[in-house]
Amino acid sequence: MTQASTSFPALFVFGDSTVDAGNNNKIERGITANFYSYGVDYNNQSTGRFTNGLTAADFMAFSLVDVPPRPAYHNLTESDRKRTTIAMAGINYGSSGCGIFTTTRPRESECFNLEQQIDFFKETVQEDLPYLIPDPDARKQYKTISGQCDEDMNNLIMPYNYRLPKWLKTWTHYDYSGSGITFVLADSYGLLNHMVYHPQEFGFKDVKHPCCGQDVNGELECPPNATPCSNRDEYLFFDGAHTSQVANLEFALLCANATICRVIE
């Protein structure tokens, strides 16, 4: 994967199972993917990623920051989090099963919601990054980073996708003007829809069935120790809810070259 024309000093990842790098592995009742055949194309390592290999966030680490996939926050020791090569390049806080609101999955024992993920990020900024400031190399970086479509579901998603850019534009103008913060919006829904209806453009031969598991319905996971399909690059979905590594790569590439991602002015 080639590096984007504009590079960034670090990548801190927040989200759900589409970007989780293994944070849920430490949760006893958490939704996890730390078993075969997840990770079959990641050196046969079941890291907790809900795909056969890398996520879009992993590929964006290569492209935007020129660093390896960012490690899961909860897989790092306290000393790990204070190492220049880790903290200064970014950390992954994503957690499978959680949404933006705490009410999406109210039981804290199941996942780390967005509010909790931001709290973990605050700990990184307040406790770990300042620890690295005596390091001249770290100080320099720290200054720069301060099946059939469900139409009912689509009818919920489309208004959200329509209104979000306008909301972000207003929010940026009134609340973050002059702050140096830039919001970038990715049309992931539009891309997935295009992949389903024009699979040949991406080399997919099956966009209705998962490579591992039984059905694509947004719920089913790949069963433990199940045998995945051999032609994984020809499948849009790896399990019943998550895209394959090759689809994740396409997302990262199309976002990095500004095809599906745009800055909110």
VMD Tcl script that draws the C-alpha trace (Angstrom):
set ca {
  {0.00 0.00 0.00}
  {1.44 3.37 -0.98}
  {1.69 6.30 1.39}
  {-0.71 9.21 0.93}
  {0.59 12.52 -0.40}
  {-0.15 14.14 2.97}
  {1.20 12.29 5.99}
  {0.13 12.66 9.61}
  {2.20 12.30 12.78}
  {-0.10 9.81 14.51}
  {-3.32 7.81 14.22}
  {-5.61 7.33 17.23}
  {-8.51 5.02 16.43}
  {-12.00 5.08 17.97}
  {-14.97 2.96 16.92}
  {-16.63 -0.44 16.95}
  {-15.90 -3.91 15.60}
  {-14.95 -2.53 12.18}
  {-11.74 -1.13 13.70}
  {-11.29 -3.08 16.97}
  {-7.74 -4.43 17.14}
  {-8.31 -6.61 20.20}
  {-9.49 -4.32 22.99}
  {-12.43 -6.64 23.76}
  {-10.13 -9.60 24.37}
  {-9.79 -8.51 27.99}
  {-13.55 -8.37 28.59}
  {-14.96 -11.64 29.96}
  {-18.41 -11.11 28.42}
  {-17.19 -9.05 25.51}
  {-17.88 -9.65 21.82}
  {-14.58 -11.05 20.61}
  {-12.87 -12.42 17.53}
  {-9.77 -13.86 19.16}
  {-10.17 -17.31 17.68}
  {-9.58 -19.03 14.33}
  {-10.42 -18.36 11.53}
  {-10.32 -14.64 12.24}
  {-6.82 -13.51 11.38}
  {-6.21 -16.37 8.96}
  {-4.44 -13.89 6.64}
  {-2.71 -12.07 9.51}
  {-0.02 -14.71 9.96}
  {-2.76 -16.97 11.34}
  {-2.95 -14.71 14.40}
  {-6.41 -14.22 15.88}
  {-5.76 -10.76 17.31}
  {-9.37 -9.78 17.93}
  {-9.94 -8.15 14.55}
  {-13.29 -9.08 12.98}
  {-11.86 -9.95 9.58}
  {-9.49 -12.38 7.93}
  {-6.59 -9.94 8.09}
  {-6.31 -6.20 8.54}
  {-8.98 -3.58 9.13}
  {-9.36 -0.30 7.26}
  {-7.80 1.48 10.26}
  {-4.73 -0.77 9.97}
  {-4.30 0.09 6.30}
  {-4.77 3.78 7.03}
  {-1.93 3.57 9.55}
  {0.32 2.41 6.70}
  {-0.96 5.02 4.28}
  {-1.45 8.13 6.42}
  {1.21 7.75 9.11}
  {3.61 5.21 7.55}
  {3.57 3.02 10.67}
  {2.39 -0.54 11.39}
  {-1.19 -1.18 12.56}
  {-1.79 0.61 15.83}
  {-1.94 -1.65 18.88}
  {-5.02 -2.14 21.03}
  {-4.93 0.08 24.12}
  {-5.92 -2.74 26.45}
  {-3.22 -5.05 25.13}
  {-0.51 -2.58 26.18}
  {1.20 -2.52 29.54}
  {1.75 0.79 31.32}
  {5.40 0.75 30.23}
  {4.35 0.01 26.63}
  {2.12 3.09 26.59}
  {5.06 5.25 27.62}
  {7.33 4.03 24.84}
  {8.02 6.61 22.16}
  {7.59 4.24 19.23}
  {4.09 3.24 20.38}
  {2.36 6.23 21.96}
  {3.72 8.87 19.60}
  {2.47 6.99 16.51}
  {-1.02 6.35 17.87}
  {-3.12 3.76 19.68}
  {-6.33 1.89 18.87}
  {-9.22 2.28 21.35}
  {-11.97 0.68 19.21}
  {-14.32 -1.77 20.91}
  {-16.64 -4.29 19.28}
  {-20.34 -4.03 19.99}
  {-20.44 -0.45 21.23}
  {-21.91 2.60 19.57}
  {-21.72 6.36 19.94}
  {-24.27 6.47 22.76}
  {-23.95 4.66 26.09}
  {-27.49 3.34 25.63}
  {-26.48 1.37 22.52}
  {-25.08 -1.35 24.77}
  {-25.69 -0.14 28.33}
  {-23.88 -2.91 30.21}
  {-20.30 -1.73 30.66}
  {-19.07 -5.31 31.03}
  {-19.67 -6.01 27.33}
  {-17.62 -3.32 25.58}
  {-16.01 0.11 25.86}
  {-18.40 2.77 24.59}
  {-17.21 5.92 22.83}
  {-17.21 7.96 26.04}
  {-14.95 5.39 27.69}
  {-12.69 5.26 24.63}
  {-12.26 9.03 24.82}
  {-11.44 8.71 28.53}
  {-8.69 6.21 27.62}
  {-7.40 8.70 25.06}
  {-7.37 11.42 27.74}
  {-5.21 9.13 29.88}
  {-2.83 8.75 26.96}
  {-2.62 12.52 26.45}
  {-2.41 13.47 30.12}
  {-0.34 10.61 31.56}
  {1.60 8.89 28.79}
  {2.53 11.52 26.21}
  {3.85 14.08 28.74}
  {6.09 11.32 30.11}
  {7.76 11.25 26.69}
  {8.44 14.98 26.46}
  {12.00 14.72 27.87}
  {12.75 12.59 24.82}
  {13.85 15.13 22.14}
  {12.39 13.07 19.32}
  {9.09 12.67 21.17}
  {8.96 16.37 22.05}
  {9.18 17.30 18.39}
  {6.28 15.01 17.51}
  {4.18 15.96 20.52}
  {4.05 19.57 19.41}
  {2.60 18.54 16.08}
  {-0.22 16.33 17.31}
  {-1.57 18.35 20.42}
  {-28.51 -10.63 0.85}
  {-31.40 -8.21 0.00}
  {-30.94 -4.77 1.30}
  {-32.87 -3.91 4.44}
  {-34.80 -0.88 3.20}
  {-36.02 -0.02 6.69}
  {-32.42 0.20 7.84}
  {-31.42 2.15 4.73}
  {-34.22 4.61 5.41}
  {-32.63 5.25 8.79}
  {-29.09 5.53 7.45}
  {-29.70 7.81 4.47}
  {-31.11 10.78 6.44}
  {-28.18 10.43 8.84}
  {-25.68 10.48 5.97}
  {-27.48 13.47 4.44}
  {-27.56 15.54 7.62}
  {-24.18 14.65 9.14}
  {-22.08 16.80 6.73}
  {-24.31 19.82 7.38}
  {-24.14 19.27 11.12}
  {-20.35 18.90 11.08}
  {-20.00 22.02 8.95}
  {-22.08 24.05 11.40}
  {-20.31 22.52 14.39}
  {-16.88 23.25 12.91}
  {-17.82 26.85 12.11}
  {-19.28 27.78 15.48}
  {-17.57 25.51 18.01}
  {-14.17 24.68 16.55}
  {-13.32 27.73 14.45}
  {-9.64 28.53 14.89}
  {-8.96 25.40 16.94}
  {-6.89 23.68 14.26}
  {-9.25 20.69 14.29}
  {-10.23 19.26 10.90}
  {-13.14 16.86 10.39}
  {-13.00 14.37 7.52}
  {-16.19 12.58 6.51}
  {-16.06 9.12 4.91}
  {-18.98 7.86 2.84}
  {-18.64 4.25 3.94}
  {-22.33 3.56 3.29}
  {-22.04 4.79 -0.29}
  {-18.94 2.68 -0.92}
  {-20.47 -0.49 0.52}
  {-23.61 0.08 -1.53}
  {-21.49 0.53 -4.67}
  {-19.56 -2.66 -3.91}
  {-22.81 -4.62 -3.59}
  {-24.26 -3.40 -6.88}
  {-21.00 -3.20 -8.88}
  {-18.85 -6.02 -7.47}
  {-16.93 -6.54 -10.70}
  {-15.23 -3.16 -10.26}
  {-13.52 -4.51 -7.15}
  {-12.97 -8.10 -8.23}
  {-15.68 -9.54 -5.98}
  {-17.55 -12.64 -7.10}
  {-19.77 -12.97 -4.03}
  {-21.32 -10.04 -2.17}
  {-24.29 -11.91 -0.68}
  {-22.62 -14.61 1.39}
  {-19.81 -14.52 3.95}
  {-16.53 -16.27 3.39}
  {-16.91 -17.80 6.85}
  {-20.26 -18.51 8.47}
  {-23.72 -18.91 7.03}
  {-25.37 -15.61 6.21}
  {-24.86 -11.87 5.86}
  {-27.43 -10.32 8.16}
  {-25.41 -8.05 10.38}
  {-25.36 -10.50 13.29}
  {-23.67 -13.82 12.61}
  {-19.99 -14.24 13.38}
  {-17.61 -16.83 12.04}
  {-17.87 -19.86 14.38}
  {-14.72 -20.84 16.29}
  {-12.39 -23.08 14.29}
  {-14.62 -22.90 11.21}
  {-12.98 -23.39 7.83}
  {-13.12 -20.18 5.78}
  {-13.38 -20.07 2.01}
  {-10.11 -20.35 0.11}
  {-10.81 -17.46 -2.30}
  {-11.16 -14.79 0.38}
  {-10.20 -11.89 -1.91}
  {-13.31 -12.57 -3.99}
  {-15.69 -12.04 -1.06}
  {-17.01 -8.70 0.13}
  {-17.84 -10.09 3.59}
  {-15.64 -12.29 5.72}
  {-18.35 -13.07 8.28}
  {-22.03 -12.17 8.49}
  {-21.37 -8.63 9.64}
  {-17.83 -7.61 8.71}
  {-16.02 -6.99 5.46}
  {-13.00 -8.91 4.21}
  {-9.44 -7.66 4.29}
  {-9.47 -6.77 0.59}
  {-12.64 -4.70 1.06}
  {-11.01 -2.93 4.00}
  {-8.01 -2.15 1.82}
  {-10.26 -0.65 -0.85}
  {-11.89 1.58 1.77}
  {-8.53 2.82 3.03}
  {-7.20 3.48 -0.48}
  {-10.33 5.32 -1.60}
  {-10.33 7.38 1.58}
  {-6.64 8.26 1.35}
  {-7.01 9.50 -2.23}
  {-10.12 11.55 -1.31}
  {-12.54 9.50 -3.42}
  {-14.90 8.71 -0.54}
  {-13.44 10.99 2.14}
  {-13.68 14.77 2.17}
  {-12.70 17.53 4.51}
  {-15.58 19.43 6.09}
  {-14.83 23.06 5.30}
}
mol new
graphics top color blue
foreach p $ca { graphics top sphere $p radius 0.5 }
foreach p [lrange $ca 0 end-1] q [lrange $ca 1 end] { graphics top cylinder $p $q radius 0.2 }
display resetview
